[in-house]
Amino acid sequence: MTQKWLVPIDGSEVALHSIGWIIRHAAEWREPPQILLINVQMTLPNDIGRFISAETLREFHLETGMAALAAARDQLTAAGLAPELHVLVGDPATAIKEFADSHGCSQILIGTRGHSGLAGTLLGSVAMKLVHLSSVPVLLIR
C-alpha cells in the first residue's frame, strides 16, 4: 500500500528541509510515497471584499500559493518524484490537519526552525500546533 505523505510548504528555506530529507532517503524505500505538497494562505480581512472580487482573491491565493510551492516541486521533480500540489486558505495548522484527515495521509513531514523553550512558545509554531491537533504522525525535520 502506497503511503501518502503531506508536506506543508510556506515558501521558506526552513520548509525545504523536509524536501531535502525526502530526497536524501528516497533510495531507502521499496516503493516511493505519494507526496502531497500543501501551501496554506492566510485569510485576508473580510472588508477587503468591498474592493476586490471573490474571484480575484481566489486567483491571488492560488498564484501566491503555487509560487510558494515552486521550489519544493522543482526539487522533487528533479529527483524523479512527482508531487501533487494543493493550495488552501485558512488557519495553517487547522487546514493542514483537516486536509491530512480528509485525504487519508499516513504522515505529515514539516520543517522546523528549531526554536524551543520561551522562543518557541512566544513565536507560536504551525508545527507545534500541528503536533497537538493531528491525528496522524507528524515528523518534525530540522
Backbone bond lengths (Angstrom), bond angles and torsions (degrees), N, CA, C in turn:
res aa  C-N    CA-C-N  psi(-1)  N-CA   C-N-CA  omega(-1)  CA-C   N-CA-C  phi
1 M - - - 1.448 - - 1.531 109.33 -
2 T 1.311 116.18 127.44 1.450 121.38 -179.83 1.527 110.22 -72.50
3 Q 1.313 115.30 131.65 1.459 120.15 176.60 1.522 109.50 -81.39
4 K 1.331 115.68 150.45 1.461 122.02 174.58 1.519 107.67 -111.74
5 W 1.324 115.33 118.90 1.458 120.83 178.34 1.512 108.84 -108.25
6 L 1.316 115.72 124.91 1.458 121.84 177.35 1.520 108.17 -96.55
7 V 1.340 116.10 126.73 1.462 121.43 -177.17 1.528 109.12 -124.03
8 P 1.342 117.02 102.06 1.466 119.98 176.97 1.530 110.58 -71.00
9 I 1.321 116.17 134.57 1.459 122.69 -179.14 1.525 107.99 -130.77
10 D 1.342 115.67 125.96 1.468 119.01 178.71 1.529 112.44 -108.20
11 G 1.323 117.01 5.01 1.459 120.58 179.56 1.514 113.53 93.28
12 S 1.324 118.18 -2.58 1.466 121.45 -178.80 1.524 111.00 -89.37
13 E 1.319 115.77 163.06 1.466 121.20 175.29 1.525 110.35 -62.74
14 V 1.325 116.83 -38.05 1.464 121.19 -179.70 1.530 110.44 -59.78
15 A 1.312 117.03 -40.56 1.465 120.83 -179.73 1.525 111.00 -62.19
16 L 1.319 116.85 -29.14 1.465 120.80 -178.87 1.529 112.54 -75.85
17 H 1.338 118.22 -9.46 1.467 120.22 176.28 1.524 110.36 -58.17
18 S 1.327 116.72 -39.43 1.464 119.79 -179.51 1.530 110.90 -67.29
19 I 1.325 116.99 -33.85 1.475 120.35 178.27 1.528 109.53 -67.08
20 G 1.312 116.57 -44.04 1.463 120.65 176.84 1.519 111.99 -59.42
21 W 1.324 116.27 -41.43 1.461 121.25 179.10 1.522 110.53 -62.53
22 I 1.320 116.66 -45.20 1.468 121.14 179.18 1.527 110.12 -59.37
23 I 1.317 116.88 -47.29 1.472 121.05 -177.79 1.529 110.93 -64.67
24 R 1.338 116.98 -42.51 1.470 120.31 -179.73 1.527 112.26 -63.00
25 H 1.324 117.95 -30.83 1.459 121.57 -176.19 1.529 113.93 -100.82
26 A 1.301 118.33 1.16 1.470 121.88 -174.87 1.523 112.91 -58.27
27 A 1.318 118.22 -35.83 1.466 121.19 -177.38 1.533 112.02 -69.25
28 E 1.318 117.78 -16.06 1.462 121.76 -177.29 1.530 113.45 -82.95
29 W 1.316 118.93 -10.89 1.463 121.55 -174.29 1.509 111.82 -90.34
30 R 1.318 115.70 142.78 1.458 120.37 171.00 1.518 109.28 -68.11
31 E 1.310 113.68 -43.79 1.454 121.48 -178.45 1.531 107.35 -135.96
32 P 1.327 118.15 127.06 1.469 118.79 -178.60 1.528 111.16 -66.04
33 P 1.336 117.09 144.98 1.460 119.69 177.80 1.524 110.92 -73.00
34 Q 1.304 115.38 160.40 1.454 121.14 169.75 1.530 105.01 -79.64
35 I 1.318 117.66 124.70 1.460 121.42 -176.35 1.515 109.64 -107.50
36 L 1.329 115.11 122.34 1.453 121.88 178.61 1.522 107.83 -111.18
37 L 1.323 116.30 112.52 1.462 120.93 176.48 1.521 107.81 -89.12
38 I 1.329 115.97 136.35 1.458 120.09 -179.34 1.528 109.82 -133.06
39 N 1.312 114.69 137.60 1.466 121.41 172.41 1.519 106.11 -123.14
40 V 1.325 115.99 131.41 1.462 120.72 179.13 1.527 108.22 -111.92
41 Q 1.308 114.90 117.83 1.461 122.22 177.52 1.528 109.14 -87.06
42 M 1.313 115.71 137.87 1.462 120.11 177.97 1.529 109.32 -69.05
43 T 1.305 115.39 142.77 1.459 121.66 176.80 1.523 108.99 -66.66
44 L 1.318 116.38 135.01 1.464 120.93 177.66 1.527 109.37 -85.06
45 P 1.328 117.16 157.83 1.470 119.48 179.92 1.530 111.65 -54.62
46 N 1.327 115.95 143.88 1.470 121.36 -177.41 1.517 113.59 -58.57
47 D 1.322 117.25 -36.28 1.466 118.75 -175.22 1.527 113.29 -72.23
48 I 1.323 117.98 -7.52 1.465 119.64 177.66 1.530 109.93 -67.17
49 G 1.349 116.26 -23.33 1.460 121.26 178.43 1.518 113.42 -63.55
50 R 1.321 116.84 -16.13 1.466 119.26 176.43 1.520 111.06 -72.35
51 F 1.332 116.48 -22.37 1.463 120.99 -174.31 1.530 113.49 -110.58
52 I 1.336 115.86 -23.36 1.460 120.51 -174.92 1.527 108.47 -131.59
53 S 1.312 116.76 135.98 1.470 120.37 -178.72 1.535 111.09 -68.88
54 A 1.318 114.96 157.33 1.462 120.95 178.77 1.527 110.75 -60.87
55 E 1.324 117.11 -38.26 1.470 120.85 179.10 1.529 110.72 -64.55
56 T 1.317 117.39 -41.55 1.469 121.15 178.07 1.527 110.30 -63.44
57 L 1.332 117.28 -40.06 1.462 120.91 177.20 1.533 111.10 -63.83
58 R 1.340 117.20 -43.58 1.471 120.83 177.73 1.529 110.45 -59.72
59 E 1.324 116.40 -45.07 1.465 120.38 179.16 1.527 111.26 -63.39
60 F 1.329 116.43 -40.35 1.473 121.18 178.26 1.529 110.30 -60.80
61 H 1.334 117.13 -49.74 1.468 120.79 -179.43 1.525 110.99 -61.76
62 L 1.325 117.24 -43.09 1.457 120.59 -179.35 1.527 111.20 -64.61
63 E 1.321 116.47 -46.59 1.464 120.41 -179.73 1.531 111.34 -63.09
64 T 1.315 117.16 -44.67 1.466 121.65 -179.81 1.531 110.49 -65.77
65 G 1.324 116.56 -41.81 1.462 120.95 179.05 1.517 112.56 -65.14
66 M 1.318 116.58 -43.79 1.467 119.76 179.04 1.531 111.31 -64.91
67 A 1.312 116.92 -35.74 1.470 120.30 176.69 1.535 110.16 -64.04
68 A 1.329 116.68 -39.19 1.463 120.62 178.89 1.529 111.51 -66.99
69 L 1.324 117.20 -30.76 1.466 122.09 -178.83 1.529 113.38 -84.10
70 A 1.316 117.90 -13.76 1.470 122.21 -170.91 1.529 113.91 -56.83
71 A 1.317 118.58 -48.57 1.473 120.71 -176.97 1.525 110.79 -64.09
72 A 1.319 117.08 -42.10 1.470 120.85 179.18 1.526 110.25 -64.38
73 R 1.321 116.53 -45.55 1.472 121.62 178.54 1.524 109.92 -58.49
74 D 1.333 116.72 -47.01 1.462 121.04 -177.49 1.522 111.89 -63.11
75 Q 1.332 117.43 -41.78 1.470 120.73 179.76 1.525 111.07 -65.24
76 L 1.327 117.04 -43.38 1.460 120.14 179.83 1.523 111.32 -67.38
77 T 1.315 117.20 -41.50 1.461 121.49 179.32 1.528 110.41 -62.52
78 A 1.326 116.75 -42.31 1.468 120.89 178.50 1.527 111.52 -63.23
79 A 1.327 117.12 -26.90 1.464 121.71 178.75 1.529 111.84 -89.01
80 G 1.336 117.35 4.53 1.450 121.28 177.55 1.525 114.29 85.99
81 L 1.320 117.31 14.40 1.464 121.80 178.03 1.524 108.58 -108.30
82 A 1.325 116.55 138.97 1.463 121.09 -176.11 1.530 109.86 -112.22
83 P 1.324 117.92 96.59 1.462 119.99 -178.57 1.527 112.75 -79.53
84 E 1.327 115.46 156.69 1.464 121.84 168.78 1.523 106.43 -93.64
85 L 1.326 117.46 142.58 1.461 121.96 -178.93 1.519 110.17 -110.94
86 H 1.337 115.19 136.02 1.465 121.11 -179.63 1.521 109.30 -139.21
87 V 1.324 116.41 137.19 1.466 122.39 176.24 1.522 107.52 -124.19
88 L 1.323 115.89 127.15 1.460 122.44 178.33 1.521 109.23 -123.53
89 V 1.320 116.01 168.23 1.461 122.44 176.93 1.519 107.50 -126.80
90 G 1.325 116.85 132.61 1.460 120.68 177.71 1.505 111.85 149.62
91 D 1.328 115.49 -163.09 1.460 121.49 174.95 1.525 107.37 -72.16
92 P 1.336 118.29 124.15 1.465 119.78 -173.07 1.528 115.23 -55.25
93 A 1.315 118.70 -52.82 1.465 120.32 -175.95 1.532 111.27 -62.05
94 T 1.308 116.73 -44.78 1.458 120.96 -179.53 1.525 111.09 -64.90
95 A 1.330 116.77 -44.97 1.467 120.67 -179.24 1.529 111.21 -63.85
96 I 1.324 117.49 -40.33 1.466 121.66 179.61 1.527 109.81 -64.97
97 K 1.319 117.10 -45.98 1.463 122.04 179.49 1.525 110.65 -59.61
98 E 1.330 116.86 -48.70 1.459 120.87 -178.23 1.529 111.50 -64.75
99 F 1.345 116.79 -38.64 1.465 120.93 178.03 1.529 109.72 -63.85
100 A 1.332 116.88 -46.09 1.470 120.99 -179.96 1.526 110.59 -58.63
101 D 1.317 116.57 -43.55 1.466 120.77 179.62 1.525 111.41 -65.37
102 S 1.318 117.28 -47.25 1.463 120.76 -174.61 1.530 113.13 -73.14
103 H 1.331 117.97 -20.80 1.466 121.06 -179.23 1.535 112.78 -105.20
104 G 1.319 117.49 7.90 1.461 120.98 176.49 1.517 114.23 63.55
105 C 1.316 117.19 37.77 1.468 120.78 -179.66 1.525 110.41 -70.54
106 S 1.328 116.32 140.95 1.456 120.98 -179.31 1.521 112.03 -87.48
107 Q 1.331 117.12 -23.26 1.454 120.65 173.93 1.518 110.75 -164.04
108 I 1.336 113.93 163.14 1.462 122.08 177.61 1.523 106.52 -118.24
109 L 1.330 116.80 128.33 1.461 122.01 177.03 1.515 107.09 -110.83
110 I 1.335 117.09 123.48 1.458 119.16 -176.99 1.524 110.25 -138.44
111 G 1.330 115.31 133.74 1.453 121.41 176.50 1.518 110.15 -74.39
112 T 1.339 115.94 144.90 1.463 120.38 178.96 1.521 109.76 -124.67
113 R 1.302 115.01 157.40 1.455 121.09 178.32 1.521 112.04 -82.77
114 G 1.313 117.16 -13.23 1.457 120.79 177.72 1.507 113.50 85.74
115 H 1.339 118.80 12.17 1.458 120.33 176.32 1.520 109.39 -70.56
116 S 1.305 115.53 142.59 1.455 118.89 175.39 1.509 108.46 -140.59
117 G 1.294 115.93 175.37 1.448 120.67 177.37 1.512 112.43 59.22
118 L 1.324 115.62 -138.04 1.458 121.49 -175.33 1.528 112.10 -62.80
119 A 1.323 117.70 -41.43 1.470 120.06 -179.55 1.523 110.52 -60.07
120 G 1.329 116.93 -45.60 1.458 120.65 179.38 1.515 112.05 -64.46
121 T 1.314 116.74 -38.28 1.459 120.91 179.84 1.516 111.27 -68.39
122 L 1.321 116.76 -44.72 1.455 120.53 -178.18 1.522 111.86 -69.46
123 L 1.311 116.57 -39.48 1.454 119.75 -177.57 1.519 111.56 -72.88
124 G 1.311 116.11 -26.17 1.459 118.17 -173.02 1.510 106.98 66.62
125 S 1.271 118.07 152.34 1.447 119.16 -175.19 1.519 109.42 -149.51
126 V 1.317 115.41 131.03 1.453 119.46 175.54 1.526 108.54 -59.04
127 A 1.335 116.43 -41.63 1.464 119.71 -179.51 1.526 110.99 -61.06
128 M 1.318 117.25 -44.85 1.462 120.61 -178.62 1.530 110.84 -65.69
129 K 1.325 117.10 -41.80 1.468 120.07 177.45 1.516 110.48 -63.12
130 L 1.317 115.70 -38.62 1.456 121.14 -179.28 1.527 111.44 -64.91
131 V 1.321 116.61 -40.00 1.463 120.98 177.67 1.526 109.72 -57.41
132 H 1.324 116.65 -39.92 1.465 120.69 -178.57 1.530 112.90 -77.30
133 L 1.337 117.24 -33.18 1.465 120.88 -175.68 1.529 114.05 -86.26
134 S 1.304 116.89 -35.10 1.467 122.05 -166.81 1.524 113.32 -69.87
135 S 1.325 113.60 141.62 1.459 120.12 173.25 1.527 110.76 -97.52
136 V 1.334 117.21 -5.02 1.469 120.86 175.35 1.530 107.88 -110.64
137 P 1.324 118.09 156.86 1.463 120.29 -179.35 1.527 112.43 -59.28
138 V 1.323 116.10 142.51 1.462 123.04 177.71 1.520 107.18 -117.86
139 L 1.327 116.49 121.29 1.450 122.08 177.41 1.518 107.55 -100.64
140 L 1.349 116.31 115.22 1.465 121.73 179.10 1.519 108.44 -89.81
141 I 1.296 116.39 125.50 1.471 120.99 -177.43 1.511 109.25 -117.00
142 R 1.306 115.06 121.62 1.458 121.36 -177.64 1.491 111.32 -104.91
